[in-house]
């Protein structure tokens, strides 16, 4: 028996901001859907997420609140972990950069690069954005002489520091990006990085002495390691001391990151790996932002959406469905409460919910709840089965190419097709004619089989909903389902009894203003 293919996906190491928002849920749900699909396709998957807890900004915020930095981040990180649990995120590990296991790997990386001669001590005098933990030159500032990323005021910094010879790897990383068009996606992010590198890479300041909330530089502990040198090493931390695991999962298949931090992941991180002669990740995927009610989320604008409240009100799978279906990966996407409710009512309650409810009720009414054997087929049946198999094939290709929104739309097109199949075959009419009994059995079997296929296809996107459909069909071992189980139409058993139909998503009534 051949060994399973391996697949390694990471989310960003999330910064402990004081308030959880829907953007955190968006990125992690994308990664979870990809990881779940790969497991469904038979891969051995490692899915990592975590928190980026060091830096001057955290220390200053903690001081303002009269707590230690670790006390400040402990509370916020607990919120992340609760959100992942409530969203049914299936991560295999969660790395906190404050953990000892991570600190040891970061110090080993620093030591090895320094011993190679690619880290040296000097004096840093320049511009620094504490909010983004980013260094900038005068030429890179915006028109107001502020940080070009967050547009906040920058600080002039002067202190002893260690530097990483990133300029040494400028030509090499540029050549790699240009020769590997799928290394940074989408293309717009790739072009931004090429332009940035061509402006000239400077050596990177990789330590600070003006604060102490960070990982100490080995053998020189008055310095702490720059937060972005520290944070990206998180991706190797869980593999580093396990040669077999490292061989199996590195290089990572996808680093999924927000578009505002692509530079750190596609330039600084690869240059660090080149200095250590380690393979680069196969792909950096920069996703877009969530635009809430027509504007980018911001605490100052008061439009931050709390995902916990949304889950309380609408359920995790409805939120997952909306985020994955509504937003094309790589582009900015809109979020509004009205749009969410419309999707729940139209797609989840009407399309999917009604298909399940109608099908099971007809099986109960016309066949005593028993799914009978299908024998033969007519032209309508044949067309319906072909549509089902075409859906599986196209869904598989779309998911493999990380086109999640299009994959969902393809499944929902088939759900609409299944509802139309009911109208075409009219089981209520067949049930009145004894000579049509076998055709009725075939029709109801095909509907139940289509629901089995749909439940498996949506399982990476809406894991609890897929399981509920399985349970109402009275099928077992949903968690063991694999993509190969839906590559053939007709694997549903016959002569067994389905369970009672229950609403998946009750329709939401909205009061008119």
C-alpha positions, 0 to 999 in steps of 0.5 A: 500500500502506497504512503499517503500524500502529505499536505501542510497549510498554515494561517497567519500567526495572528496578532493579539489585537484587543478585539476579535473580528470577522476577519480572523474567522475569514482567514482561518475558515479558508484554511480549514476548508482547504485542510478538510478537503485535502483530508477528504481527498485522502491526504495526510494533512498538517494544519497549523495556526497560532499567535504572534505575541511579541513586540514593542506594541504589545509591551506598551499596551500591557503597560498601559493596562498595568499587566505583564505582556504575558497576562495581556496576551493570555486572555486574548489568545484564549479568545482565539482558541475559543473562536476556532473551537466554535467555528469547528476549525480542525487545526492540528497544532496551535503555536504561541510564539511565547512558548518555550518550544518556539523560543528554542527554535528561533534562537537556533535559527538566529545562531545558525544564520549568525554563525554563517556570517549572515547576521552582524552587529551594528547601529540602527538609526531609522524609521519604525512603525510600532503598530506594524512592527515594520522598518521603513526608509524615507522613500517608502513613507506615504505622502504624509510621511507616515507608515505606507501600510497603516498610515500611522505616525512613525518613530525615529529609532536609534539603537545598537542592533543585529542585522540580517544580510537580506540584501545578499539574497535580493537577486536570488529571491527576485529570480525565484519569484520571477521563475516560479509564478505560482509562488506568490498568488494572486498575480497582483500580490506577486507584482507588488513584491517584484516591484518592492524587491527591485527598489533594492533590498536593504539589510534587515534589523533583527534585534531591539534593545529599547524593550524586552518583550521578545525572545532573547538573542542567544549569547547577547540577552540585552537584545530581543529578536525582531518580532517578524524574524521570530514570528515566521519561524513558527511555521517550522517550530512544530517540525524542527525537532522531528526529522521524519515529520520535517521530511514529510511536511516541509516545505509547506504547501500553502502559507495563507496570509492577509495581503498586508503582510505578504511582504514579510512572508514572501521576502523576509521569510524566504531570504531567511530560509535561503540563508539556512539552505532550507526549501522555500514554501511552495506557495504564499497566498495573499487573501483580501480584506473584508469590507464591512458595510462598504468600508474596511473594518476599523475600531475607529470607524466602529464597524468591527464585526464580532464573530462570536455574536454572529455564531450565537445568532446564526450558527457556525456553518452559516457564517462559514458558508457566507464567508467562503461562498461570498468572497473570491479568494484573493480579492476583497469581499463585502460583509453585511448582516443583510447579505448574510441573512439573504444567503441563509434564507435563499441558499441554506433554508430554501435550496438545501433545507427544502431539498432535504425536507421534501425528499425525506418526507416523500420517502416517508409518505410514499414508502414508509420511510424506506429507501428502496432499491433502484432498478433501471433508469429513464432519460430524466434519471440518466441526465440527473445522474450525469449532472451529479457526477459532473458536479463532483468532477468540477468541484474536485478540480475547483477545490484542488485549485483553491477556488472555494467560492466557485466550488460552492456555487457548483454544488449549489447549482446541483442542489437547484438541479435536484429540486428541479428533478423533483418537479420533473419527476413529480413523485406525488403523481407517480405514487398514485399509479401502481404501474409507476411504483419502480419509477417512484422507487428509482426517483426517491433513491436518486434523491437520497443518493444526491443528498449523500453526495451533497453532504460529503461535498459540503463537509469541508465547508460546512462540517456540521451541516454535512453530518446532520444530513448524514444523520437524517439519511440514517447513514453512519461514519460521516467522519470517515467519508472520502472523496472516492465515496462520491466518484460513483453514483449509486453507493447509497444502500437500499432497503433501509429506513431514513430518519425524520426530516428536520429543518437544517436552517429555519428561515429568518424573518426580518422585520420591515423598517 
